[in-house]
Structures are given as C-alpha cells and as structure tokens.
Amino acid sequence: MRKHHSVLGGVALTLALTLTGCSDDGSDDPDATATPTATPSETPTSASPTPETPEEKAAAQLEAYLDVRDDAFRAATIEFKRLNKVATGREFLNVQQNVSGIERSGSKVTGEYVHTLGEPRQRTADLILIIDCEDRAGVKRTKDGNPVPEQKDPEGNPLRNPVPIEYELVIEKGRWLVDSSDVLWDEPC
C-alpha cells in the first residue's frame, strides 16, 4: 500500500544542492576545500518516477483524480478542465452530484482526506481496479458553523472511517480514467 499526500518532494534537497559551493571570487584560498557539485543524473527530477506499467499509470491517474475530487469538495465547485483529464462515466457524474449537493446545502468542507491505495489489479487490458482506504478524520463538514451529520451506511449506521472504496479505471483515448467507484460497506481497510 502506498500513502498519497500532497508533498513537495525533493525541493529541499535540490535547493540545498544548488546553494552549496556558493561563490567564486577568483582568489585562491589555501584553506578552502573543493565542494563537490551534483551532476544532473544525481539530482532528483520529481517526487516519484514516471509511471511505466499500466498499473503504475492507473494508480498515478487515480491519485490525480483524488486530488481533483478533494479540491472540488472543498471548493464546492468543479474545474471541469481538470476533471475531464481524470474521470469519465459514472464517476464524472458522481463528482458533479456530490459537489452540487455540498453547494445547495450551503455547507462547507475543510481539511485533508488521506488516501492509502492498495495494489492495482488488472482485470482486462483496458480495466484496472484499485482500492483506496480513505481516511476522513481530518475532514470537517459544517453548515453555519455547526457540524453536518456524518454519512450513513445502507443500514443507517455511521459510515466507518477509514472506509474502503474500490475504483474502476478504464482506458479511454489512450489514457487511464476513473470510471466508477464502489464503497465497500462490509469490508475493513
């Protein structure tokens, strides 16, 4: 399982490597020692490597989708240009319905969702399933400053937290898109 957080990976290291060996004023300092500099192959280029396998590409796309979805819930509005790049089908409509409900109710969503993705399971050449163990402990939903009641499961009980959600990703126009999701009510994370 891997945890998904919004992180500025490698920025501090890159900055530290850039700032070493500060100046060269042309004078020879007998006490100075040479500071090694990093070669381009040693400096990190991103927080994570470029996905290569279909499973890696689908997992990266699910992470991107969850970022878009979480932002839309907090803003109570959708940036369709972003959503079009990561979702399709029922899931595209599901995000619209949820955001519309938040907006109509006059409630506000704050905080950060934590997503722990399970291993992708490729079902066919164009279908991959991934379970996200979504933790909403850091998310608050309020209306007029008062907490909004928690979601309920089909039996009327409070929705467990964290909750497993199975996402279905499909290939469309050469890229993976989240097509649907299913809350696994009876399964633990």
C-alpha positions as CSV (number, residue, x, y, z in Angstrom):
1,M,0.0,0.0,0.0
2,R,1.2,3.5,-0.6
3,K,0.1,6.7,1.1
4,H,-0.8,9.7,-1.1
5,H,-0.2,13.1,0.3
6,S,0.4,16.4,-1.3
7,V,4.2,16.8,-0.8
8,L,6.9,19.0,-2.2
9,G,9.2,16.0,-2.6
10,G,12.9,16.7,-3.2
11,V,12.6,20.5,-3.2
12,A,14.6,21.0,-0.1
13,L,17.3,18.6,-1.3
14,T,17.5,20.3,-4.7
15,L,17.7,23.7,-3.0
16,A,20.5,22.5,-0.7
17,L,22.5,21.1,-3.6
18,T,22.0,24.3,-5.5
19,L,23.2,26.5,-2.7
20,T,26.4,24.6,-2.0
21,G,29.7,25.9,-3.4
22,C,28.3,29.5,-3.2
23,S,30.8,31.8,-4.9
24,D,34.0,32.0,-6.8
25,D,35.6,35.5,-6.5
26,G,38.7,34.4,-8.4
27,S,41.0,34.4,-5.4
28,D,42.8,31.4,-4.3
29,D,42.1,30.5,-0.7
30,P,44.7,28.0,0.6
31,D,42.3,26.9,3.4
32,A,39.4,26.3,1.1
33,T,38.3,22.8,0.2
34,A,36.6,21.9,-3.0
35,T,32.8,21.4,-2.6
36,P,31.5,18.6,-4.8
37,T,28.6,19.6,-7.0
38,A,25.8,17.3,-8.0
39,T,25.6,16.1,-11.6
40,P,22.3,16.2,-13.3
41,S,21.9,12.5,-13.0
42,E,22.2,12.8,-9.2
43,T,19.6,15.5,-8.6
44,P,16.0,14.4,-8.1
45,T,13.8,15.3,-11.0
46,S,10.5,14.7,-9.3
47,A,8.9,13.3,-6.1
48,S,8.2,10.0,-7.9
49,P,9.4,8.2,-11.0
50,T,7.5,8.4,-14.2
51,P,4.9,5.5,-14.2
52,E,5.8,2.8,-16.8
53,T,3.4,-0.2,-16.4
54,P,-0.4,0.1,-16.9
55,E,-0.9,-0.5,-13.2
56,E,1.5,2.4,-12.3
57,K,-0.2,4.7,-14.8
58,A,-3.6,3.8,-13.5
59,A,-2.5,4.4,-9.9
60,A,-1.0,7.7,-10.8
61,Q,-4.2,8.7,-12.5
62,L,-6.3,7.7,-9.5
63,E,-4.1,9.9,-7.3
64,A,-4.6,12.8,-9.7
65,Y,-8.4,12.1,-9.7
66,L,-8.5,12.1,-5.9
67,D,-6.7,15.5,-5.8
68,V,-9.2,16.9,-8.2
69,R,-12.2,15.4,-6.4
70,D,-11.0,16.5,-2.9
71,D,-10.3,20.1,-4.2
72,A,-13.8,20.2,-5.8
73,F,-15.4,19.1,-2.5
74,R,-13.6,21.8,-0.5
75,A,-14.3,24.5,-3.1
76,A,-17.9,23.3,-3.7
77,T,-17.2,23.9,-7.4
78,I,-15.6,21.9,-10.2
79,E,-12.8,22.8,-12.5
80,F,-14.1,20.8,-15.5
81,K,-10.8,21.2,-17.4
82,R,-9.1,19.2,-14.5
83,L,-11.9,16.7,-14.0
84,N,-12.1,15.9,-17.8
85,K,-8.4,14.7,-17.6
86,V,-9.0,12.2,-14.8
87,A,-12.6,11.0,-14.8
88,T,-15.3,9.7,-17.1
89,G,-18.7,7.9,-17.0
90,R,-20.5,7.4,-13.7
91,E,-17.6,8.8,-11.6
92,F,-17.6,12.1,-13.6
93,L,-21.3,12.4,-12.9
94,N,-20.9,11.3,-9.2
95,V,-18.4,14.2,-8.6
96,Q,-20.9,16.7,-10.1
97,Q,-23.7,15.3,-8.0
98,N,-21.7,15.4,-4.7
99,V,-20.4,18.9,-5.4
100,S,-23.8,20.1,-6.3
101,G,-25.2,18.7,-3.0
102,I,-22.5,20.5,-1.0
103,E,-23.2,23.8,-2.8
104,R,-27.0,23.5,-2.5
105,S,-26.9,22.6,1.2
106,G,-24.8,25.7,2.0
107,S,-22.3,23.5,3.8
108,K,-18.5,23.8,3.8
109,V,-15.9,21.1,3.6
110,T,-12.5,21.7,5.1
111,G,-9.5,19.6,5.9
112,E,-7.5,16.9,4.1
113,Y,-8.5,13.5,3.0
114,V,-5.8,10.8,3.4
115,H,-5.8,8.1,0.7
116,T,-3.9,4.8,1.0
117,L,-4.0,3.0,-2.3
118,G,-3.9,-0.8,-2.5
119,E,-2.2,-2.7,-5.3
120,P,-3.8,-2.2,-8.7
121,R,-5.5,-5.3,-10.1
122,Q,-5.6,-5.5,-13.8
123,R,-8.8,-7.3,-14.9
124,T,-8.5,-6.8,-18.7
125,A,-6.2,-4.9,-21.0
126,D,-8.4,-1.8,-20.5
127,L,-9.7,-2.3,-16.9
128,I,-7.9,-1.9,-13.6
129,L,-9.4,-2.0,-10.1
130,I,-7.7,-0.2,-7.1
131,I,-9.0,0.0,-3.5
132,D,-8.4,3.3,-1.7
133,C,-8.6,3.2,2.1
134,E,-10.0,6.8,2.5
135,D,-9.5,8.4,5.9
136,R,-11.7,11.4,6.6
137,A,-10.7,12.0,10.2
138,G,-9.1,15.4,9.2
139,V,-12.1,16.5,7.1
140,K,-14.9,18.6,8.6
141,R,-18.2,19.4,7.0
142,T,-20.1,22.3,8.6
143,K,-23.1,24.5,7.9
144,D,-23.4,27.9,9.5
145,G,-20.5,26.9,11.8
146,N,-22.3,23.7,13.0
147,P,-21.2,20.1,12.2
148,V,-23.2,18.4,9.4
149,P,-24.2,14.8,10.4
150,E,-21.9,12.1,9.2
151,Q,-22.8,9.9,6.2
152,K,-24.7,6.7,6.9
153,D,-24.2,3.2,5.5
154,P,-27.2,1.3,3.9
155,E,-28.3,0.1,7.4
156,G,-28.4,3.6,8.9
157,N,-25.2,3.3,10.9
158,P,-22.5,5.9,10.7
159,L,-20.1,5.3,7.8
160,R,-16.9,3.7,9.2
161,N,-13.7,5.7,9.0
162,P,-11.4,4.9,7.2
163,V,-13.6,3.3,4.5
164,P,-12.5,1.2,1.6
165,I,-13.6,2.5,-1.8
166,E,-13.0,0.4,-4.9
167,Y,-12.2,2.5,-8.1
168,E,-12.6,1.2,-11.6
169,L,-10.2,2.7,-14.1
170,V,-10.6,2.3,-17.9
171,I,-8.6,3.2,-20.9
172,E,-10.2,6.0,-22.9
173,K,-8.4,7.8,-25.8
174,G,-5.1,6.3,-24.7
175,R,-5.1,7.2,-21.0
176,W,-6.5,5.8,-17.8
177,L,-9.6,7.5,-16.4
178,V,-11.6,6.8,-13.2
179,D,-14.9,5.4,-14.4
180,S,-16.7,4.4,-11.2
181,S,-16.4,3.9,-7.5
182,D,-18.0,1.5,-5.0
183,V,-17.9,1.9,-1.2
184,L,-17.2,-1.5,0.3
185,W,-19.6,-1.2,3.2
186,D,-18.9,-4.5,4.8
187,E,-15.1,-4.6,4.4
188,P,-12.5,-3.2,6.7
189,C,-9.5,-1.2,5.4
